[in-house]
Amino acid sequence: MAGTVVFDLDGTLADTSADLIAAANACFAARGLDVALDPVADALTAFHGGRAMLRAGYGRMGADLLLPPGAEDEDYPRLLAHYGENIAVHTKLYPGVEAVLDRLQSDGHILAVCTNKPGALAETLLHALGVRDRFASMIAADTLPVRKPDPRPYRAAVEQAGGSVPASFLVGDTETDRKTAAAAGVRVALVSFGPEGEAISRLAPDALIGHFDELPDLARRWLG
């Protein structure tokens, strides 16, 4: 009997770091700040969200520069707006994603997305990447009053897809995903091709995936 495979989005299905970084840098430039985040060196910061990127940039300002009160609250919606308008300029699916989604579906598995990305942006990105129709459900940061690592978004992703939580597992790339799976009582496979690379093994996931072509066999072992 097949089960449900739930995917995180940023850093798992797609490398979104360059477009996220570009949105933060646009906010710094609009303020005339001579700071910029690097799409490679700061990729991990990008996957911690817009506010994390803004704070990282502000932290690199010279000691003689002062931000007005509330700068982060002003810049955050600007960052989201810029990102929404330029969401798939540099973003690409990781190698093997489309092939593995086809394979999992042909094996009878249900596919879902559970992300901490705002819903409108997640929908736009999945459509832009041409894979939205592969997923039976998509639960985002603002779908419920709570978000990962609370287990409720994960459970909702599985149940709205028509699956059963005990017959499911999560594919992710961060400690948040590790904690989400633990809270939901399911297994987690973390990818080692994200910003942390092999260092993600420090979280002791149930499995570590170096390429998506490893996923169908894992799904067969875990879900039957």
N, C-alpha and C positions, 0 to 999 in steps of 0.2 A: 504493500500500500504506500503510495507516494505521499509526500508531505509538503510543507511550505518552507521556502527559502526566502528569508527577509534580508534585504540589503540596505546598508547605510548608503549615502549618496556621495558627498564630498570626501575625497581621499580613498574611496572604496570603489565605486563605479567609475568615477571620473576625477581627473586631476584638474581641479578648479582654481588652484592657488594663484596662477598668474592673473586671471581676471579679477579675483578678489583683491589681490595686492594693488592692481591698477586702480580699483575703485577707492581704496584708502589713499593712495598717492594723489588722486585727483582732489581729495578733500584737503590734503596738506598744501597742494599747489594753489588751491583757491584761497587759502589763508596767507599765501606768500611765504610759507615756511620752506626753508631749505633743508628738508628732510625727505627721505624716501625709503620705502621698504623694498627689499630685493625679492623677486619672485622665486628664487631658488633658496637663498639663505633663510628667508622668512616664511617659507611655505608652511611650516608647522604652526606658526602664529596665525596664518590665514585660516587654518582649519579649526582654530579656537574661536572664530567669529569676528564680526565687524568691529565690535568694541575693543577686542583684544588687539586688533591691528591698529586702531586709532591710538590706544594707550601706548603701544610700542613706538609709534612714530612721535608722539608727544614727548616720550621719554628721551628721545634723541635730540631734542631742541637744546640750543645753547642756554647756559645759565642766565643770560641776560634777556632771554625772550620769555614773555609771560602770555599765557592764553587767557582769554576772557572767561569769567565764570560760566559754566554750562556749555563749554565748547564741545565736549563729547556728545551731549544730548543734541546739539545743533548739527553736528557733523554726521551722526549716525544715520538719520533719514536721508541725508545727501549721499552718503556712501551707498545705501540701498538703492537709491534712485539711479545713480551712475552705474551700479552693478547690473541692475535690471535692464538698462538700455544697452549694456555691452556684455551680456552674460555668457556668450559663447564665442568670443573673439579668439581666445587662446585655449579654451577648455576642450579637452579631448577625453573620450572614453579610454580607460586603460586597455592595453592589448588583450584581446581574447574575450572581451565582455559580450559582444553580440553573439559570437559563436557559442559561448557557454549558456547564455540565456536560451538560445534555441535548443541546445542539448538538454538542459534541465526541463524545459517544457515538453520536449519529445519523450522524456522519461516519465512524464506525468506529474511533475512537480508544479505547485502553484508558486508564483513569484510576487513579492511585495517589496515596498520601500518604506523604511522608517528613518526619518532624517530630522535633524534639528535645524534645518534650513527653513525659512519662512515658506509657507505653502505656495503662494503665487510664484515665487522665484523657483521653487523646486519643480512645479508644473511646467513653467516656461523652459527651464533647462532640459528636463527630460524630453519635452517635445522637440526642442532645438537639436538635441543629440539623436533624435529619431528612435527612442526606445520606450516612450511612455506607454505605448500599447502593449508592451510585454508584461506589465505589472497589473495584477488584479486589484491592488489597493496602494494608496500612498498616504502615509500619515506624516505630517510635518510638525514643525515647532509650534505652530499656532492652531493645529487641528483640535487639540484638547487643552484644558487649562494647565496641564503639566507636559513635560517633555523628557526625553532620555536624560539621565539614566532611570527615571521613574519607569516601571515596567508597563504602565498602562498604554502608552503609545505603541509599544511593541505588540502587546496583546491585541490592540485594536487593528493593527496592520494585518495580523494573522486572521483574525475573525472576520474582518471586512472582506478579506480575500476569499473567504469560504473555507479556511483551514482550521486546524486544531493546534493550539499552543503546544501540547506535549509532542506533537509530530511536526516540529518546526525547529529551525535554528537560525542564528544571526550571522551575517558576514559583515565585518566592520574593520575599522583601522585605528581606533583610539581606546583609551581607558574608559571613556563614556560607554562605548559599545560593550566592553568587557563587563562593566558594572550593570548595564541594562540586561544582558543575558543572565547574569547571576541573579538579579532581582526577579526576572521572569521564570527562572528555573529551567533554562534551556542552554544548549551548547552554543559556543561562539567560535567562529573561525576568523582570525585576524589576518589581514594581508600584510606581507612584508615588503611590498613595493611602494608603500606610501612614504610620507616624509620621514618617519622614524626608521624605515628600513628594517633590518633584522633585529634592531634594538627593541622592537615591539614585543619580542619574545619574553621580555622582562615581566609582562603581564600574565604569563603562563596561560594562554588561551587553550581551549580544547584541541585546536589545530592551528597551524601557521601555514598560510598559502603564499607561495612565491610566484605563482601564475594562475590565472583563472582556469586553465585547462586541468588543474588538479581538483576542481570543485565537483564535477559530476561523480567521480568515484567516491569522494567524501560524502556526497548526498546519498549515494546508494548505501554506504555503510551506516550512516546515521538515520536515514529515513526509510530504507528498504526499497 
